[in-house]
Amino acid sequence: RLNHEAIAIFTELGLQGDLALAWNNEGQVHKHLGQLDSALVYYRRSLRLCEANDDTLGKATAWYNLSDIAARQGRRAEAFTDGWRSLALATQVRNKVRVSEALLQLSDLHEQYGRPDSALAYFKFYHQYGDSLNAVNRTEALAIQQARLGAEVKDLRIRNLQNERSLQRARTWG
């Protein structure tokens, strides 16, 4: 219900990016209710808006969802094509989450359609990518912590200098 209100507002205000996201969300609702044909309609609407606005990340998301629906409906060739499109676009914009999801999707598709070697290859890529993503996240978190500690050390040094100055003044007066 709220998503329908959001769609109406975004349509009225001409907020294309938000509208594309709302259409995608509506597709998710229908997909989880098992209404795959309806989900397909909303994902396609989202894709059209993303294409019109040259939203590469949005297109990657839409193609991922279209691949999922095609797989659930047994449309093998479409499922693979849409999955590869999602991976290509996610790689283009270097969105780690979308790349990871697309790799796992392609692994699952190969597994579903009896290609265990390809499924394993994509799963290895997914796992390696996930490991590198985790390493990057840990490195970034460590850098943030080091910066915070560096700032705290600097603050402590300043307070120490202020205290020394106060002691020096007290000695001068005393």
Secondary structure, 3 states (H helix, E strand, C coil): CHHHHHHHHHHHHCCHHHHHHHHHHHHHHHHHCCCHHHHHHHHHHHHHHHHHCCCHHHHHHHHHHHHHHHHHCCCHHHHHHHHHHHHHHHHHCCCHHHHHHHHHHHHHHHHHCCCHHHHHHHHHHHHHHHHHHHHHHHHHHHHHHHHHHHHHHHHHHHHHHHHHHHHHHHHHHC
